[in-house]
Amino acid sequence: MHRIHIVGGGLAGLTAAITAAESGAHVTLHESHRALGGRARTGDGPRRTNEGPHALYIDGPHTTWLAKRGLLGPIASVPPREALRFRFRLRGALRAVPPLAMLRLGRRPAGSAPVDADFLSWATGEVGEDGARAAAHFMGVAVYHHDPGSLSAAFVHERLRRVASFPPAARYPVGGWGRLVERMAGHARGLGVAVETAARVDTRTLADLARTGPVVVATSLDAARALLDDASLTWESGRTVLVDLAVRTRRGDAFVVSDLDAPGWVERFTAQDPGLAPAGEQLLQGQFPIGPDAHRAEGTARAEELLDLGFPGWRERTTWRTEALAAGRTGAVDRPGTTWRDRPAIVRGDGIFLAGDQVAAPGLLSEASFTSGIEAALLAVKAAGGPSRQPSGRPTDQRGRPSGQR
């Protein structure tokens, strides 16, 4: 079998490398940074922050895939006492329960929301405008978009059902996502994958790699568009202000404050994993989607409003703070009339395959990276003349077809 090259060492690239190696291929993974992980990297030092809030959903296919390979590792759930500290801002005030109409929407059967309608219009017809708008803003946590109500009703509702499930399906890798990346990288090397870091691939280098075997491009869609010189590689994503804070511990702080007046969310991540911050400190992470022409200061101001409500005295207690603007790095969003099948296809021709969270693969947030990475690797193995069998754990879409199949 020819060698298979993986460009990009994030979740999609590591998943593709493992899948291809398990199929018997000779695999080289090329990562331009000195560290693997992409957007799943965890910061060094005493405060271990991820690039935005990250969670694994135990009802997702990638959790099963990781567990079968012994890569899932210790994961934390939200302690029941902390779950009772979930708060919502509605009409400027803090409340302990969300609107009943929002909960009713989350219990609507899967597949009941139409693809062609926008979420706000459909949800308004189901539960009224107030509940629909609150649900749309709540979903900022899962779509990282400044106007979730304008997106496809089917797209938003599928995520609402999973995010609002009870008991919560969200789990958190202990020690941050960097620990998960380390396990995946170690497993890949154990399978014989040659991992090259600080190895930047440009268009000319890519052409050289493609002459020796199939290539899986597992980068952001923006990077893939430049690398492949393919203007068609575009899809809408969010634009989000990310705020990380370490504050001195105070009894009575909220676990989560979800903004139902506008998309936004602050979560105390040390509630489920105290080791993410030094003793006596709590680590807070927030994400606040803003429009394409808005300034970062708008998201920062909204973050501080939520912090004032849920974390009294946070300014005086702050020991560390950082902010970032994530533009086009928060996964795909689907407009009315489109689904994941309409995103850029995994197969690009001439032995080139695409993986990442904005390509034609199903899943919530990082799940699209896993499913597309598996699919791209299996297609690359087949193109290289390898076995056509499917390793166990290959996800399928809701119709039972291999994920990514169009």
C-alpha positions as CSV (number, residue, x, y, z in Angstrom):
1,M,0.0,0.0,0.0
2,H,1.1,3.5,-0.7
3,R,1.8,6.0,2.1
4,I,-1.1,8.1,3.3
5,H,-0.4,11.6,4.4
6,I,-2.5,13.5,6.9
7,V,-2.1,17.3,6.9
8,G,-3.2,18.7,10.3
9,G,-2.8,17.3,13.8
10,G,-6.1,18.3,15.4
11,L,-9.0,16.0,16.3
12,A,-9.9,15.3,12.6
13,G,-6.2,14.6,11.7
14,L,-5.5,12.4,14.6
15,T,-8.7,10.4,14.0
16,A,-7.9,10.0,10.4
17,A,-4.3,8.9,11.2
18,I,-5.5,6.3,13.7
19,T,-8.2,5.0,11.3
20,A,-5.8,4.7,8.4
21,A,-3.1,3.0,10.5
22,E,-5.6,0.5,11.8
23,S,-6.5,-0.4,8.2
24,G,-2.8,-1.3,7.6
25,A,-1.7,1.9,5.8
26,H,1.7,3.5,6.3
27,V,0.8,7.0,7.6
28,T,2.6,10.2,8.1
29,L,0.9,13.1,10.0
30,H,2.1,16.6,9.2
31,E,1.4,19.4,11.8
32,S,2.6,23.0,11.3
33,H,2.7,23.8,15.0
34,R,5.1,22.3,17.5
35,A,2.2,20.8,19.4
36,L,-0.6,18.5,18.2
37,G,-4.3,19.2,19.0
38,G,-5.3,22.2,16.9
39,R,-8.3,23.9,18.5
40,A,-8.4,21.0,21.1
41,R,-5.1,22.1,22.7
42,T,-5.1,22.9,26.4
43,G,-3.0,25.8,27.7
44,D,0.1,25.1,29.7
45,G,0.6,26.3,33.2
46,P,-1.5,26.2,36.3
47,R,-4.7,27.3,34.5
48,R,-5.6,24.7,31.9
49,T,-7.9,26.4,29.5
50,N,-9.2,25.1,26.2
51,E,-9.9,27.3,23.2
52,G,-13.5,27.8,24.1
53,P,-15.8,25.5,26.1
54,H,-15.4,21.9,25.0
55,A,-17.5,18.9,26.0
56,L,-17.9,15.3,24.9
57,Y,-21.5,14.2,24.5
58,I,-21.8,10.6,25.7
59,D,-24.7,9.9,23.2
60,G,-22.4,10.8,20.3
61,P,-20.6,8.3,18.0
62,H,-17.1,9.7,18.8
63,T,-17.4,8.8,22.4
64,T,-18.0,5.1,21.5
65,W,-15.1,5.3,19.0
66,L,-12.7,6.6,21.7
67,A,-13.9,4.2,24.4
68,K,-13.3,1.2,22.1
69,R,-9.7,2.1,21.7
70,G,-9.1,2.9,25.4
71,L,-8.6,6.6,24.5
72,L,-11.5,8.2,26.3
73,G,-9.7,8.3,29.7
74,P,-11.3,9.7,32.8
75,I,-14.2,12.0,32.1
76,A,-16.1,14.2,34.5
77,S,-19.8,14.9,34.7
78,V,-21.4,17.8,36.5
79,P,-22.0,17.1,40.2
80,P,-25.7,17.2,41.1
81,R,-25.2,20.0,43.6
82,E,-23.6,22.1,40.8
83,A,-26.3,21.4,38.3
84,L,-28.7,23.1,40.8
85,R,-26.7,26.3,40.3
86,F,-27.6,26.6,36.6
87,R,-28.9,30.1,36.0
88,F,-30.6,31.9,33.2
89,R,-30.8,35.6,32.4
90,L,-34.2,36.6,31.0
91,R,-35.3,40.2,30.6
92,G,-32.3,41.3,32.4
93,A,-32.9,39.3,35.6
94,L,-31.4,36.1,36.9
95,R,-33.7,33.1,37.3
96,A,-33.2,29.5,38.3
97,V,-35.5,27.9,35.7
98,P,-35.8,28.5,31.9
99,P,-39.2,29.2,30.3
100,L,-41.4,26.2,30.1
101,A,-41.9,26.8,26.4
102,M,-38.2,26.4,25.8
103,L,-38.2,23.0,27.5
104,R,-41.2,21.9,25.5
105,L,-39.3,22.7,22.3
106,G,-36.4,20.5,23.4
107,R,-38.8,17.6,23.9
108,R,-40.3,17.8,20.4
109,P,-39.6,14.5,18.5
110,A,-36.4,14.3,16.4
111,G,-37.0,15.2,12.8
112,S,-40.1,17.3,13.6
113,A,-38.4,20.6,12.7
114,P,-38.2,21.4,9.0
115,V,-35.0,21.9,7.1
116,D,-36.3,24.7,4.9
117,A,-37.7,27.0,7.6
118,D,-35.7,29.2,10.0
119,F,-35.7,28.1,13.6
120,L,-37.3,31.2,15.1
121,S,-40.3,31.1,12.7
122,W,-40.9,27.4,13.2
123,A,-40.4,27.5,17.0
124,T,-42.7,30.5,17.2
125,G,-45.5,28.5,15.6
126,E,-44.8,25.7,18.1
127,V,-44.6,27.6,21.4
128,G,-45.0,31.3,20.8
129,E,-42.4,34.0,20.1
130,D,-41.1,34.5,23.7
131,G,-40.2,30.8,24.2
132,A,-38.9,30.6,20.6
133,R,-36.6,33.5,21.0
134,A,-35.3,32.3,24.4
135,A,-34.6,28.8,22.9
136,A,-32.7,30.5,20.0
137,H,-30.5,32.5,22.3
138,F,-29.9,29.4,24.5
139,M,-28.5,27.6,21.5
140,G,-25.7,30.0,21.1
141,V,-23.7,27.6,23.2
142,A,-24.0,24.9,20.6
143,V,-23.8,26.8,17.3
144,Y,-21.5,29.8,18.2
145,H,-23.6,32.1,16.0
146,H,-24.9,35.5,16.8
147,D,-28.4,34.8,15.4
148,P,-29.3,31.1,15.9
149,G,-33.0,31.8,15.1
150,S,-32.1,32.6,11.5
151,L,-30.5,29.1,10.9
152,S,-32.3,26.0,9.7
153,A,-34.9,24.8,12.1
154,A,-33.8,21.2,11.7
155,F,-30.2,22.1,12.4
156,V,-30.9,24.1,15.6
157,H,-33.5,21.7,16.9
158,E,-31.3,18.6,16.6
159,R,-28.8,20.4,18.8
160,L,-31.4,21.7,21.2
161,R,-32.6,18.2,21.9
162,R,-29.1,17.0,22.7
163,V,-27.8,20.0,24.7
164,A,-31.0,20.3,26.8
165,S,-31.3,16.5,27.5
166,F,-31.8,15.4,31.1
167,P,-29.7,14.0,32.6
168,P,-27.1,16.1,30.8
169,A,-25.1,14.2,28.2
170,A,-22.1,16.5,28.3
171,R,-18.9,15.1,29.8
172,Y,-15.5,16.7,30.2
173,P,-12.0,15.0,29.8
174,V,-10.3,15.4,33.1
175,G,-7.3,17.7,32.8
176,G,-8.6,19.3,29.7
177,W,-8.8,18.3,26.1
178,G,-5.0,18.3,25.9
179,R,-5.1,15.0,27.8
180,L,-7.3,13.4,25.2
181,V,-5.0,14.7,22.4
182,E,-2.0,13.1,24.2
183,R,-3.8,9.8,24.4
184,M,-4.8,9.9,20.7
185,A,-1.3,10.9,19.7
186,G,0.3,8.2,21.7
187,H,-2.0,5.6,20.2
188,A,-1.3,6.8,16.7
189,R,2.5,6.5,17.3
190,G,1.9,3.0,18.7
191,L,0.2,2.0,15.5
192,G,3.3,3.2,13.5
193,V,2.1,6.7,12.5
194,A,5.1,8.9,11.7
195,V,4.2,12.3,13.4
196,E,6.1,15.3,12.1
197,T,5.5,18.6,14.0
198,A,6.6,22.0,13.0
199,A,6.2,20.7,9.4
200,R,4.3,23.3,7.4
201,V,2.7,22.0,4.2
202,D,2.2,24.5,1.4
203,T,0.7,24.0,-2.1
204,R,3.9,22.8,-3.6
205,T,4.6,20.5,-0.7
206,L,1.1,19.1,-1.0
207,A,1.6,18.3,-4.7
208,D,4.8,16.4,-3.7
209,L,3.0,14.4,-1.0
210,A,0.2,13.5,-3.4
211,R,2.6,11.8,-5.7
212,T,3.4,9.3,-3.1
213,G,-0.2,8.5,-2.0
214,P,-3.5,9.9,-1.0
215,V,-3.7,13.0,1.2
216,V,-6.2,13.8,3.9
217,V,-6.4,17.6,4.5
218,A,-7.6,17.9,8.1
219,T,-7.2,21.7,8.6
220,S,-9.7,24.5,9.0
221,L,-11.7,25.2,5.9
222,D,-10.0,28.5,5.4
223,A,-6.6,26.8,5.4
224,A,-7.8,24.1,3.1
225,R,-9.2,26.6,0.6
226,A,-5.7,28.3,0.4
227,L,-3.8,25.0,0.4
228,L,-5.9,23.4,-2.4
229,D,-6.5,26.7,-4.2
230,D,-10.2,25.8,-4.3
231,A,-12.5,28.8,-3.9
232,S,-15.5,26.5,-3.5
233,L,-14.3,25.5,0.0
234,T,-16.5,27.9,1.9
235,W,-19.2,27.5,4.5
236,E,-20.7,29.7,7.1
237,S,-19.4,29.6,10.7
238,G,-19.7,31.7,13.8
239,R,-17.8,34.6,15.1
240,T,-17.4,34.4,18.9
241,V,-15.7,36.3,21.7
242,L,-14.1,33.9,24.1
243,V,-13.4,35.0,27.6
244,D,-11.4,33.0,30.2
245,L,-11.1,34.1,33.8
246,A,-9.5,32.7,37.0
247,V,-11.2,34.1,40.1
248,R,-10.7,33.4,43.8
249,T,-13.2,30.8,45.1
250,R,-16.5,32.1,46.6
251,R,-19.3,30.0,47.9
252,G,-22.5,30.5,46.0
253,D,-21.2,31.2,42.6
254,A,-23.3,30.0,39.7
255,F,-22.3,26.9,37.7
256,V,-23.6,28.3,34.4
257,V,-25.2,31.5,33.5
258,S,-27.0,31.2,30.1
259,D,-28.2,34.4,28.5
260,L,-31.7,34.1,27.0
261,D,-31.8,37.8,26.1
262,A,-28.9,37.3,23.5
263,P,-26.7,34.4,22.7
264,G,-24.1,34.0,25.4
265,W,-22.9,31.6,28.1
266,V,-20.5,31.6,31.1
267,E,-19.5,28.3,32.7
268,R,-17.4,27.5,35.8
269,F,-15.4,24.6,34.5
270,T,-13.7,23.8,37.8
271,A,-17.1,22.7,39.1
272,Q,-16.6,19.3,37.4
273,D,-12.7,19.3,37.2
274,P,-11.1,21.3,40.1
275,G,-7.6,20.4,38.9
276,L,-7.9,22.9,36.0
277,A,-7.0,25.8,38.2
278,P,-4.7,26.3,41.3
279,A,-6.2,25.6,44.7
280,G,-8.5,28.4,45.9
281,E,-9.3,29.5,42.3
282,Q,-12.1,28.8,39.9
283,L,-11.8,28.8,36.1
284,L,-14.6,30.5,34.2
285,Q,-15.1,30.3,30.4
286,G,-17.5,32.2,28.4
287,Q,-18.5,32.5,24.7
288,F,-20.4,35.4,23.2
289,P,-21.3,35.2,19.5
290,I,-21.2,38.6,17.7
291,G,-22.2,39.6,14.2
292,P,-19.8,39.9,11.3
293,D,-19.4,43.7,11.6
294,A,-19.4,43.9,15.4
295,H,-16.4,44.7,17.5
296,R,-14.9,42.4,20.1
297,A,-15.8,44.9,22.8
298,E,-19.5,44.1,22.3
299,G,-19.0,40.5,23.3
300,T,-16.7,41.5,26.2
301,A,-19.4,43.9,27.5
302,R,-22.0,41.1,27.4
303,A,-19.7,38.8,29.2
304,E,-19.2,41.2,32.0
305,E,-23.0,41.7,32.4
306,L,-23.4,37.9,32.9
307,L,-20.5,37.8,35.3
308,D,-22.1,40.6,37.4
309,L,-25.2,38.5,37.7
310,G,-23.8,35.1,38.4
311,F,-20.4,35.8,40.1
312,P,-20.7,38.8,42.5
313,G,-17.4,40.5,43.1
314,W,-15.7,38.8,40.2
315,R,-13.6,41.9,39.3
316,E,-12.0,42.1,42.8
317,R,-11.5,38.3,42.8
318,T,-9.9,38.0,39.3
319,T,-6.3,36.7,39.3
320,W,-6.0,36.0,35.6
321,R,-7.9,36.9,32.4
322,T,-7.6,36.4,28.7
323,E,-9.8,37.0,25.7
324,A,-9.8,35.9,22.0
325,L,-11.9,36.3,18.9
326,A,-12.8,33.1,17.2
327,A,-13.8,33.8,13.6
328,G,-14.6,30.9,11.3
329,R,-13.2,28.5,13.9
330,T,-16.4,27.3,15.6
331,G,-17.8,24.7,13.3
332,A,-20.3,24.8,10.5
333,V,-23.8,26.3,10.7
334,D,-26.6,25.4,8.2
335,R,-28.9,28.0,6.8
336,P,-32.5,27.1,5.9
337,G,-32.7,24.7,3.0
338,T,-29.3,23.2,3.7
339,T,-28.0,20.3,5.7
340,W,-24.5,18.8,6.5
341,R,-24.7,17.0,3.1
342,D,-24.5,20.4,1.3
343,R,-21.2,21.3,2.9
344,P,-17.9,20.8,1.0
345,A,-17.6,17.1,0.1
346,I,-14.9,14.9,1.7
347,V,-13.8,13.6,-1.7
348,R,-11.9,16.3,-3.6
349,G,-10.5,14.2,-6.4
350,D,-7.0,13.3,-7.4
351,G,-6.4,11.4,-4.2
352,I,-7.2,14.4,-2.0
353,F,-9.8,14.1,0.9
354,L,-11.1,16.6,3.3
355,A,-11.8,16.4,7.1
356,G,-12.8,18.9,9.7
357,D,-15.8,20.4,11.4
358,Q,-17.1,22.3,8.4
359,V,-17.3,19.5,5.8
360,A,-20.0,17.1,4.8
361,A,-20.3,15.0,7.9
362,P,-22.9,14.8,10.7
363,G,-22.5,15.5,14.3
364,L,-22.6,18.1,17.1
365,L,-19.6,20.4,17.3
366,S,-16.4,18.3,17.3
367,E,-18.3,15.2,16.3
368,A,-18.1,16.4,12.7
369,S,-14.3,16.3,12.9
370,F,-14.3,12.7,14.2
371,T,-16.8,11.4,11.6
372,S,-15.2,13.2,8.7
373,G,-11.7,12.1,9.8
374,I,-12.9,8.4,9.9
375,E,-14.6,8.7,6.5
376,A,-11.7,10.5,4.8
377,A,-9.2,8.0,6.1
378,L,-11.2,4.9,4.9
379,L,-11.7,6.5,1.5
380,A,-7.9,7.3,1.3
381,V,-7.1,3.7,2.3
382,K,-9.3,2.4,-0.5
383,A,-7.8,4.8,-3.0
384,A,-4.3,3.6,-1.9
385,G,-5.3,0.0,-2.8
386,G,-5.9,-1.1,0.8
387,P,-8.7,-3.3,2.1
388,S,-12.2,-2.1,1.7
389,R,-13.4,-3.5,5.1
390,Q,-14.6,-1.0,7.7
391,P,-12.8,-1.0,11.1
392,S,-15.3,-1.4,14.0
393,G,-16.7,1.9,15.3
394,R,-17.3,3.6,12.0
395,P,-20.1,6.0,12.5
396,T,-23.1,6.1,10.2
397,D,-25.7,8.8,9.6
398,Q,-29.3,8.7,10.7
399,R,-30.2,6.6,7.7
400,G,-27.6,4.0,8.4
401,R,-25.2,5.1,5.7
402,P,-21.5,5.7,6.4
403,S,-21.1,9.2,7.6
404,G,-20.0,11.6,4.9
405,Q,-21.7,9.6,2.1
406,R,-23.7,11.8,-0.1
